[in-house]
Amino acid sequence: MTSLFLRALNGETTARPPVWFMRQAGRYLPEYRELRAKAPNFVAFCLNPEMAAEVTLQPMRRFAFDAAIVFADILLICQALGQNVAFEAGEGPRLGPLPAVSAMRDRIEGVARALSPVGETLSRVRTALEPERALIGFCGAPWTVACYMLDGEGREERPAARRFAYEQPEMVDALLGVLVEASAQYLAMQAKAGADALQLFESWAEGLPDALFERLVTGPQTRLIARLRELGVTVPVIGFPRGAGASYAAYAERVPTQGIGLDTSVPLELGRRLQAQRTIQGALDPLLLRAGGPELDRRVEAMSQAWGAGPWIFNLGHGILPDTPIAHVEATLRRITGA
């Protein structure tokens, strides 16, 4: 049975859009918070297949989501490449000194093995999940992961990374090359473990001039997808270039994904134009989902009117917020799915 999600992602206009939410497994659910309290730290939580599989399945039991996304983190690959990663409560990630590129290159072949617990999580979830519901694997896109590795923390802007991109282009390009190959190996392992689709999270596409956008975003992602196909991976890929703005069109033309994720700033008309090229996903403001009420209803209706005649996956323009009322999620899903 081909899931509604995969049918839409493969370009079919479905009777209703399939739906899943970024960060749908997370802190807005009391059962997540209860389980999280039992793990010694966040990295250990992500790399515990029993816990991570349970967290991945929690929202699937509560809600009529059409796809699950494996519970992991985009920075796990940094640790696999030899950079220390820690998460401080209320502060976000903190990364240790950047290893030499040559040392990271030597570790590429071991990345899939180091992150094999994520593969086990996917296998557990795929076994437990109904066949009509899809399972998504993911990684951070090379530039986004490089931003964290170069900046050392999760700041809202990437001053150190962008400075390095201008001042030390050869080093940054070499780092991106390592991340392209390591990410391809990691995603190939996820597909083999049961992922039906893969998503590339490009969280830091915002504010890049055209030449830098090509060099740091579209170029590495294009090479990553080409490498995936060389490795025999056939599952569809969704690219999410958050904050790309006017560069969304260039991204859609250049990067051969089957789906493109839209952030909250994307106008309905731009979404329609992108939809002519591939399946679109996202755009609903997580703050609006949290607020609820008539304005949320109006926005969902406007999206349905604008995008319902083409391939479209209903999702948020970024991750669900921790203080989002569960009732708002339930009401929105009823509006979309009728369940």
Contacts in CASP RR format, 6 or more apart in sequence:
PFRMAT RR
TARGET T0000
AUTHOR 0000-0000-0000
METHOD contacts of the structure
MODEL  1
MTSLFLRALNGETTARPPVWFMRQAGRYLPEYRELRAKAPNFVAFCLNPE
MAAEVTLQPMRRFAFDAAIVFADILLICQALGQNVAFEAGEGPRLGPLPA
VSAMRDRIEGVARALSPVGETLSRVRTALEPERALIGFCGAPWTVACYML
DGEGREERPAARRFAYEQPEMVDALLGVLVEASAQYLAMQAKAGADALQL
FESWAEGLPDALFERLVTGPQTRLIARLRELGVTVPVIGFPRGAGASYAA
YAERVPTQGIGLDTSVPLELGRRLQAQRTIQGALDPLLLRAGGPELDRRV
EAMSQAWGAGPWIFNLGHGILPDTPIAHVEATLRRITGA
1 131 0 8 1.000
1 132 0 8 1.000
3 18 0 8 1.000
3 66 0 8 1.000
3 67 0 8 1.000
3 131 0 8 1.000
3 132 0 8 1.000
3 133 0 8 1.000
3 134 0 8 1.000
3 196 0 8 1.000
4 14 0 8 1.000
4 16 0 8 1.000
4 18 0 8 1.000
4 66 0 8 1.000
4 132 0 8 1.000
5 18 0 8 1.000
5 20 0 8 1.000
5 66 0 8 1.000
5 67 0 8 1.000
5 133 0 8 1.000
5 134 0 8 1.000
5 196 0 8 1.000
5 197 0 8 1.000
5 313 0 8 1.000
6 134 0 8 1.000
6 196 0 8 1.000
6 197 0 8 1.000
6 236 0 8 1.000
7 14 0 8 1.000
7 18 0 8 1.000
8 14 0 8 1.000
8 17 0 8 1.000
8 18 0 8 1.000
8 279 0 8 1.000
8 311 0 8 1.000
8 312 0 8 1.000
8 313 0 8 1.000
9 197 0 8 1.000
9 236 0 8 1.000
9 238 0 8 1.000
9 258 0 8 1.000
9 259 0 8 1.000
9 279 0 8 1.000
9 311 0 8 1.000
9 313 0 8 1.000
10 236 0 8 1.000
10 258 0 8 1.000
10 279 0 8 1.000
11 258 0 8 1.000
11 278 0 8 1.000
11 279 0 8 1.000
11 311 0 8 1.000
12 311 0 8 1.000
13 308 0 8 1.000
13 309 0 8 1.000
13 310 0 8 1.000
13 311 0 8 1.000
13 312 0 8 1.000
14 311 0 8 1.000
16 336 0 8 1.000
16 337 0 8 1.000
16 338 0 8 1.000
17 304 0 8 1.000
17 307 0 8 1.000
17 308 0 8 1.000
17 312 0 8 1.000
17 313 0 8 1.000
17 314 0 8 1.000
17 336 0 8 1.000
18 66 0 8 1.000
18 67 0 8 1.000
18 134 0 8 1.000
18 313 0 8 1.000
18 314 0 8 1.000
19 64 0 8 1.000
19 65 0 8 1.000
19 66 0 8 1.000
19 313 0 8 1.000
19 314 0 8 1.000
19 315 0 8 1.000
19 333 0 8 1.000
19 336 0 8 1.000
19 337 0 8 1.000
20 65 0 8 1.000
20 66 0 8 1.000
20 67 0 8 1.000
20 68 0 8 1.000
20 69 0 8 1.000
20 136 0 8 1.000
20 313 0 8 1.000
20 315 0 8 1.000
21 59 0 8 1.000
21 65 0 8 1.000
21 315 0 8 1.000
21 316 0 8 1.000
21 319 0 8 1.000
21 320 0 8 1.000
21 329 0 8 1.000
22 69 0 8 1.000
22 315 0 8 1.000
22 316 0 8 1.000
22 317 0 8 1.000
22 318 0 8 1.000
22 319 0 8 1.000
22 320 0 8 1.000
23 319 0 8 1.000
23 320 0 8 1.000
24 59 0 8 1.000
24 63 0 8 1.000
24 65 0 8 1.000
24 68 0 8 1.000
24 69 0 8 1.000
24 320 0 8 1.000
25 32 0 8 1.000
25 55 0 8 1.000
25 56 0 8 1.000
25 58 0 8 1.000
25 59 0 8 1.000
25 68 0 8 1.000
25 69 0 8 1.000
25 71 0 8 1.000
26 32 0 8 1.000
26 55 0 8 1.000
26 58 0 8 1.000
26 59 0 8 1.000
26 71 0 8 1.000
26 320 0 8 1.000
26 322 0 8 1.000
27 33 0 8 1.000
27 36 0 8 1.000
27 322 0 8 1.000
28 320 0 8 1.000
28 321 0 8 1.000
28 322 0 8 1.000
28 323 0 8 1.000
28 324 0 8 1.000
28 326 0 8 1.000
28 329 0 8 1.000
29 58 0 8 1.000
29 59 0 8 1.000
29 62 0 8 1.000
29 326 0 8 1.000
31 58 0 8 1.000
32 55 0 8 1.000
32 58 0 8 1.000
35 51 0 8 1.000
35 54 0 8 1.000
35 55 0 8 1.000
36 45 0 8 1.000
36 55 0 8 1.000
38 51 0 8 1.000
39 45 0 8 1.000
39 48 0 8 1.000
39 51 0 8 1.000
41 86 0 8 1.000
41 87 0 8 1.000
42 73 0 8 1.000
42 87 0 8 1.000
43 73 0 8 1.000
43 76 0 8 1.000
43 79 0 8 1.000
43 85 0 8 1.000
43 86 0 8 1.000
43 87 0 8 1.000
45 51 0 8 1.000
45 52 0 8 1.000
45 55 0 8 1.000
46 52 0 8 1.000
46 71 0 8 1.000
46 72 0 8 1.000
46 73 0 8 1.000
46 76 0 8 1.000
46 117 0 8 1.000
46 118 0 8 1.000
47 76 0 8 1.000
47 115 0 8 1.000
47 117 0 8 1.000
47 118 0 8 1.000
48 117 0 8 1.000
49 117 0 8 1.000
49 118 0 8 1.000
49 119 0 8 1.000
49 120 0 8 1.000
49 121 0 8 1.000
49 124 0 8 1.000
50 124 0 8 1.000
52 70 0 8 1.000
52 71 0 8 1.000
52 72 0 8 1.000
52 117 0 8 1.000
52 118 0 8 1.000
52 121 0 8 1.000
53 71 0 8 1.000
53 121 0 8 1.000
53 124 0 8 1.000
53 125 0 8 1.000
53 128 0 8 1.000
55 71 0 8 1.000
56 68 0 8 1.000
56 69 0 8 1.000
56 70 0 8 1.000
56 71 0 8 1.000
56 121 0 8 1.000
56 125 0 8 1.000
57 68 0 8 1.000
57 125 0 8 1.000
57 128 0 8 1.000
57 129 0 8 1.000
59 65 0 8 1.000
59 68 0 8 1.000
60 68 0 8 1.000
60 129 0 8 1.000
60 133 0 8 1.000
62 326 0 8 1.000
63 329 0 8 1.000
63 330 0 8 1.000
63 333 0 8 1.000
64 333 0 8 1.000
64 337 0 8 1.000
64 338 0 8 1.000
64 339 0 8 1.000
65 133 0 8 1.000
65 333 0 8 1.000
66 133 0 8 1.000
66 134 0 8 1.000
66 337 0 8 1.000
67 133 0 8 1.000
67 134 0 8 1.000
67 135 0 8 1.000
67 136 0 8 1.000
67 196 0 8 1.000
67 197 0 8 1.000
68 125 0 8 1.000
68 129 0 8 1.000
68 133 0 8 1.000
68 134 0 8 1.000
68 135 0 8 1.000
68 136 0 8 1.000
69 135 0 8 1.000
69 136 0 8 1.000
69 137 0 8 1.000
69 138 0 8 1.000
69 199 0 8 1.000
70 118 0 8 1.000
70 119 0 8 1.000
70 121 0 8 1.000
70 122 0 8 1.000
70 125 0 8 1.000
70 135 0 8 1.000
70 136 0 8 1.000
70 137 0 8 1.000
70 138 0 8 1.000
70 190 0 8 1.000
70 195 0 8 1.000
71 121 0 8 1.000
72 118 0 8 1.000
72 121 0 8 1.000
72 137 0 8 1.000
72 138 0 8 1.000
74 138 0 8 1.000
74 139 0 8 1.000
74 140 0 8 1.000
74 144 0 8 1.000
74 145 0 8 1.000
74 148 0 8 1.000
74 201 0 8 1.000
74 203 0 8 1.000
75 85 0 8 1.000
75 93 0 8 1.000
75 95 0 8 1.000
75 145 0 8 1.000
75 148 0 8 1.000
76 85 0 8 1.000
76 115 0 8 1.000
76 118 0 8 1.000
77 111 0 8 1.000
77 115 0 8 1.000
77 139 0 8 1.000
77 140 0 8 1.000
77 145 0 8 1.000
77 179 0 8 1.000
77 182 0 8 1.000
77 183 0 8 1.000
77 186 0 8 1.000
78 85 0 8 1.000
78 95 0 8 1.000
78 145 0 8 1.000
78 148 0 8 1.000
78 149 0 8 1.000
79 85 0 8 1.000
79 114 0 8 1.000
80 107 0 8 1.000
80 110 0 8 1.000
80 111 0 8 1.000
80 114 0 8 1.000
80 115 0 8 1.000
80 182 0 8 1.000
80 186 0 8 1.000
81 99 0 8 1.000
81 104 0 8 1.000
81 107 0 8 1.000
81 108 0 8 1.000
81 111 0 8 1.000
81 178 0 8 1.000
81 182 0 8 1.000
82 99 0 8 1.000
82 103 0 8 1.000
82 104 0 8 1.000
82 107 0 8 1.000
83 95 0 8 1.000
83 96 0 8 1.000
83 97 0 8 1.000
83 98 0 8 1.000
83 99 0 8 1.000
83 104 0 8 1.000
83 149 0 8 1.000
84 95 0 8 1.000
84 96 0 8 1.000
84 97 0 8 1.000
85 93 0 8 1.000
85 94 0 8 1.000
85 95 0 8 1.000
85 96 0 8 1.000
86 93 0 8 1.000
86 94 0 8 1.000
86 95 0 8 1.000
87 93 0 8 1.000
87 94 0 8 1.000
88 94 0 8 1.000
91 153 0 8 1.000
92 153 0 8 1.000
92 154 0 8 1.000
93 148 0 8 1.000
93 152 0 8 1.000
93 153 0 8 1.000
93 154 0 8 1.000
94 152 0 8 1.000
94 153 0 8 1.000
95 148 0 8 1.000
95 149 0 8 1.000
95 151 0 8 1.000
95 152 0 8 1.000
95 153 0 8 1.000
96 152 0 8 1.000
98 149 0 8 1.000
98 150 0 8 1.000
98 152 0 8 1.000
101 171 0 8 1.000
101 174 0 8 1.000
101 175 0 8 1.000
101 178 0 8 1.000
104 175 0 8 1.000
104 178 0 8 1.000
104 182 0 8 1.000
105 178 0 8 1.000
107 114 0 8 1.000
107 182 0 8 1.000
108 178 0 8 1.000
108 181 0 8 1.000
108 182 0 8 1.000
108 185 0 8 1.000
109 185 0 8 1.000
110 185 0 8 1.000
111 182 0 8 1.000
111 185 0 8 1.000
111 186 0 8 1.000
112 185 0 8 1.000
112 186 0 8 1.000
112 188 0 8 1.000
112 189 0 8 1.000
115 186 0 8 1.000
115 189 0 8 1.000
116 189 0 8 1.000
118 186 0 8 1.000
118 189 0 8 1.000
118 190 0 8 1.000
118 193 0 8 1.000
119 189 0 8 1.000
119 190 0 8 1.000
119 193 0 8 1.000
120 193 0 8 1.000
122 135 0 8 1.000
122 137 0 8 1.000
122 190 0 8 1.000
122 193 0 8 1.000
122 194 0 8 1.000
122 195 0 8 1.000
123 193 0 8 1.000
123 194 0 8 1.000
125 135 0 8 1.000
126 135 0 8 1.000
126 193 0 8 1.000
126 194 0 8 1.000
126 195 0 8 1.000
129 135 0 8 1.000
134 196 0 8 1.000
134 197 0 8 1.000
135 194 0 8 1.000
135 195 0 8 1.000
135 196 0 8 1.000
135 197 0 8 1.000
136 195 0 8 1.000
136 196 0 8 1.000
136 197 0 8 1.000
136 198 0 8 1.000
136 199 0 8 1.000
136 238 0 8 1.000
137 187 0 8 1.000
137 190 0 8 1.000
137 195 0 8 1.000
137 197 0 8 1.000
137 198 0 8 1.000
137 199 0 8 1.000
138 190 0 8 1.000
138 198 0 8 1.000
138 199 0 8 1.000
138 200 0 8 1.000
138 201 0 8 1.000
139 145 0 8 1.000
139 183 0 8 1.000
139 186 0 8 1.000
139 187 0 8 1.000
139 190 0 8 1.000
139 198 0 8 1.000
139 200 0 8 1.000
139 201 0 8 1.000
140 183 0 8 1.000
140 200 0 8 1.000
140 201 0 8 1.000
140 202 0 8 1.000
140 203 0 8 1.000
141 183 0 8 1.000
141 200 0 8 1.000
141 201 0 8 1.000
141 202 0 8 1.000
141 203 0 8 1.000
141 217 0 8 1.000
141 220 0 8 1.000
141 221 0 8 1.000
141 224 0 8 1.000
141 239 0 8 1.000
141 241 0 8 1.000
142 176 0 8 1.000
142 177 0 8 1.000
142 179 0 8 1.000
142 180 0 8 1.000
142 183 0 8 1.000
142 220 0 8 1.000
142 221 0 8 1.000
142 224 0 8 1.000
143 176 0 8 1.000
143 202 0 8 1.000
143 204 0 8 1.000
143 205 0 8 1.000
143 216 0 8 1.000
143 217 0 8 1.000
143 220 0 8 1.000
144 201 0 8 1.000
144 202 0 8 1.000
144 203 0 8 1.000
144 204 0 8 1.000
144 205 0 8 1.000
145 179 0 8 1.000
145 183 0 8 1.000
146 161 0 8 1.000
146 172 0 8 1.000
146 175 0 8 1.000
146 176 0 8 1.000
146 179 0 8 1.000
146 216 0 8 1.000
147 158 0 8 1.000
147 161 0 8 1.000
147 203 0 8 1.000
147 204 0 8 1.000
148 154 0 8 1.000
149 175 0 8 1.000
150 158 0 8 1.000
150 160 0 8 1.000
150 161 0 8 1.000
150 164 0 8 1.000
150 172 0 8 1.000
150 175 0 8 1.000
151 158 0 8 1.000
151 159 0 8 1.000
151 160 0 8 1.000
151 161 0 8 1.000
152 160 0 8 1.000
158 204 0 8 1.000
161 172 0 8 1.000
161 204 0 8 1.000
162 208 0 8 1.000
162 212 0 8 1.000
164 171 0 8 1.000
164 172 0 8 1.000
165 172 0 8 1.000
165 212 0 8 1.000
165 215 0 8 1.000
165 216 0 8 1.000
172 216 0 8 1.000
173 215 0 8 1.000
176 216 0 8 1.000
176 220 0 8 1.000
177 220 0 8 1.000
177 223 0 8 1.000
179 220 0 8 1.000
180 220 0 8 1.000
180 223 0 8 1.000
180 224 0 8 1.000
180 227 0 8 1.000
181 227 0 8 1.000
183 224 0 8 1.000
184 224 0 8 1.000
184 227 0 8 1.000
184 228 0 8 1.000
184 231 0 8 1.000
185 231 0 8 1.000
187 195 0 8 1.000
187 198 0 8 1.000
187 224 0 8 1.000
187 228 0 8 1.000
187 233 0 8 1.000
188 228 0 8 1.000
188 231 0 8 1.000
188 232 0 8 1.000
188 233 0 8 1.000
190 198 0 8 1.000
191 198 0 8 1.000
191 233 0 8 1.000
191 234 0 8 1.000
191 235 0 8 1.000
195 235 0 8 1.000
196 235 0 8 1.000
197 235 0 8 1.000
197 236 0 8 1.000
197 237 0 8 1.000
197 238 0 8 1.000
197 258 0 8 1.000
198 228 0 8 1.000
198 233 0 8 1.000
198 235 0 8 1.000
198 236 0 8 1.000
198 237 0 8 1.000
198 238 0 8 1.000
199 237 0 8 1.000
199 238 0 8 1.000
199 239 0 8 1.000
199 240 0 8 1.000
200 221 0 8 1.000
200 224 0 8 1.000
200 237 0 8 1.000
200 238 0 8 1.000
200 239 0 8 1.000
200 240 0 8 1.000
200 257 0 8 1.000
201 240 0 8 1.000
201 242 0 8 1.000
202 217 0 8 1.000
202 221 0 8 1.000
202 239 0 8 1.000
202 240 0 8 1.000
202 241 0 8 1.000
202 242 0 8 1.000
202 244 0 8 1.000
203 242 0 8 1.000
204 242 0 8 1.000
205 213 0 8 1.000
205 217 0 8 1.000
205 241 0 8 1.000
205 242 0 8 1.000
205 243 0 8 1.000
205 244 0 8 1.000
205 247 0 8 1.000
205 251 0 8 1.000
206 242 0 8 1.000
206 243 0 8 1.000
206 244 0 8 1.000
206 245 0 8 1.000
207 243 0 8 1.000
208 216 0 8 1.000
208 217 0 8 1.000
208 247 0 8 1.000
210 247 0 8 1.000
210 250 0 8 1.000
213 244 0 8 1.000
213 247 0 8 1.000
213 250 0 8 1.000
213 251 0 8 1.000
214 250 0 8 1.000
214 254 0 8 1.000
217 241 0 8 1.000
217 244 0 8 1.000
217 247 0 8 1.000
217 251 0 8 1.000
218 250 0 8 1.000
218 251 0 8 1.000
218 254 0 8 1.000
218 255 0 8 1.000
219 254 0 8 1.000
219 255 0 8 1.000
221 239 0 8 1.000
221 255 0 8 1.000
221 257 0 8 1.000
222 254 0 8 1.000
222 255 0 8 1.000
222 256 0 8 1.000
225 237 0 8 1.000
225 255 0 8 1.000
225 256 0 8 1.000
225 257 0 8 1.000
226 256 0 8 1.000
228 237 0 8 1.000
236 257 0 8 1.000
236 258 0 8 1.000
236 259 0 8 1.000
237 257 0 8 1.000
237 258 0 8 1.000
237 259 0 8 1.000
238 257 0 8 1.000
238 258 0 8 1.000
238 259 0 8 1.000
238 260 0 8 1.000
238 261 0 8 1.000
238 281 0 8 1.000
239 255 0 8 1.000
239 257 0 8 1.000
239 259 0 8 1.000
239 260 0 8 1.000
239 261 0 8 1.000
240 260 0 8 1.000
240 261 0 8 1.000
240 263 0 8 1.000
240 281 0 8 1.000
241 247 0 8 1.000
241 248 0 8 1.000
241 251 0 8 1.000
241 260 0 8 1.000
241 261 0 8 1.000
242 263 0 8 1.000
242 317 0 8 1.000
242 318 0 8 1.000
243 263 0 8 1.000
243 265 0 8 1.000
244 251 0 8 1.000
244 263 0 8 1.000
245 263 0 8 1.000
245 265 0 8 1.000
245 266 0 8 1.000
248 260 0 8 1.000
248 262 0 8 1.000
248 266 0 8 1.000
248 270 0 8 1.000
248 274 0 8 1.000
249 270 0 8 1.000
249 273 0 8 1.000
249 274 0 8 1.000
251 260 0 8 1.000
252 260 0 8 1.000
252 274 0 8 1.000
252 277 0 8 1.000
252 278 0 8 1.000
253 277 0 8 1.000
257 278 0 8 1.000
258 278 0 8 1.000
258 279 0 8 1.000
259 278 0 8 1.000
259 279 0 8 1.000
259 280 0 8 1.000
259 281 0 8 1.000
259 313 0 8 1.000
260 274 0 8 1.000
260 277 0 8 1.000
260 278 0 8 1.000
260 279 0 8 1.000
260 280 0 8 1.000
260 281 0 8 1.000
261 280 0 8 1.000
261 281 0 8 1.000
261 282 0 8 1.000
261 283 0 8 1.000
261 315 0 8 1.000
261 317 0 8 1.000
262 271 0 8 1.000
262 274 0 8 1.000
262 280 0 8 1.000
262 281 0 8 1.000
262 282 0 8 1.000
262 283 0 8 1.000
262 317 0 8 1.000
263 282 0 8 1.000
263 283 0 8 1.000
263 317 0 8 1.000
263 318 0 8 1.000
264 283 0 8 1.000
264 284 0 8 1.000
264 285 0 8 1.000
264 286 0 8 1.000
264 316 0 8 1.000
264 317 0 8 1.000
264 318 0 8 1.000
266 274 0 8 1.000
266 283 0 8 1.000
268 302 0 8 1.000
268 303 0 8 1.000
268 306 0 8 1.000
268 307 0 8 1.000
269 306 0 8 1.000
271 280 0 8 1.000
271 283 0 8 1.000
271 306 0 8 1.000
271 307 0 8 1.000
272 306 0 8 1.000
272 307 0 8 1.000
274 280 0 8 1.000
275 307 0 8 1.000
275 310 0 8 1.000
275 311 0 8 1.000
275 312 0 8 1.000
278 311 0 8 1.000
279 311 0 8 1.000
279 312 0 8 1.000
279 313 0 8 1.000
280 307 0 8 1.000
280 311 0 8 1.000
280 312 0 8 1.000
280 313 0 8 1.000
281 312 0 8 1.000
281 313 0 8 1.000
281 314 0 8 1.000
281 315 0 8 1.000
282 313 0 8 1.000
282 314 0 8 1.000
282 315 0 8 1.000
282 316 0 8 1.000
282 317 0 8 1.000
283 303 0 8 1.000
283 315 0 8 1.000
283 316 0 8 1.000
283 317 0 8 1.000
284 299 0 8 1.000
284 300 0 8 1.000
284 303 0 8 1.000
284 314 0 8 1.000
284 315 0 8 1.000
284 316 0 8 1.000
284 317 0 8 1.000
285 299 0 8 1.000
285 316 0 8 1.000
285 317 0 8 1.000
286 316 0 8 1.000
286 317 0 8 1.000
286 318 0 8 1.000
286 319 0 8 1.000
286 320 0 8 1.000
286 321 0 8 1.000
286 324 0 8 1.000
287 321 0 8 1.000
288 295 0 8 1.000
288 296 0 8 1.000
288 299 0 8 1.000
289 296 0 8 1.000
289 316 0 8 1.000
289 320 0 8 1.000
289 321 0 8 1.000
289 324 0 8 1.000
289 328 0 8 1.000
289 329 0 8 1.000
289 332 0 8 1.000
290 321 0 8 1.000
290 323 0 8 1.000
290 324 0 8 1.000
290 325 0 8 1.000
290 328 0 8 1.000
291 328 0 8 1.000
292 325 0 8 1.000
292 328 0 8 1.000
292 331 0 8 1.000
296 328 0 8 1.000
296 332 0 8 1.000
297 335 0 8 1.000
300 332 0 8 1.000
300 335 0 8 1.000
300 336 0 8 1.000
303 314 0 8 1.000
314 336 0 8 1.000
320 329 0 8 1.000
333 339 0 8 1.000
END
